[in-house]
């Protein structure tokens, strides 16, 4: 079960509620000073029970501090502090100027580009001195895209000329056949050698047969 302590800070002298730790240390919630627990003013298992004691302790400490100030400085405590004199108005010529916001970089760049365009004409309007000395023929300028069909025909004719130059002995004057080229197919024919005759059956010869006692010899009978 947690235990809550009422402790006093050594730097700001304010009492506060802190949870008990194993190292007996706490951090002040007002001045953030890290310190050790030297004296425990109150202790309870609930923070709500320690909080009223901390409030009364801080109130009594504040009243005691005020009585101490009245006892040490009685004149300053009786008479209210004098208000500072109003500031004198300075003349307008010596008044500080308000700082104006600096213009953005984009505005500076736009103004610079506009001033350059006004000073120097565009390069399209300037005559090129090299064009007068070395005129360029008009056929070198392409203004219309070539036809795709004409380009394919030109490529086909160039390939045909290349084949003719590579194989001059081939006669290309014969008209091409309209029928598709025939495909050769390999057919496996059966073997033409005569079939092998079956092995002859073993014939029975009674002359070379030995009849055992109790067995009758084999006689071939013919049915009508």
Secondary structure as GFF3:
##gff-version 3
##sequence-region A 1 224
A	DSSP	beta_strand	4	8	.	.	.	ID=ss1
A	DSSP	beta_strand	15	19	.	.	.	ID=ss2
A	DSSP	beta_strand	25	27	.	.	.	ID=ss3
A	DSSP	beta_strand	34	36	.	.	.	ID=ss4
A	DSSP	beta_strand	42	44	.	.	.	ID=ss5
A	DSSP	alpha_helix	47	72	.	.	.	ID=ss6
A	DSSP	alpha_helix	74	78	.	.	.	ID=ss7
A	DSSP	three_ten_helix	92	94	.	.	.	ID=ss8
A	DSSP	alpha_helix	105	119	.	.	.	ID=ss9
A	DSSP	alpha_helix	129	133	.	.	.	ID=ss10
A	DSSP	three_ten_helix	138	140	.	.	.	ID=ss11
A	DSSP	alpha_helix	148	166	.	.	.	ID=ss12
###
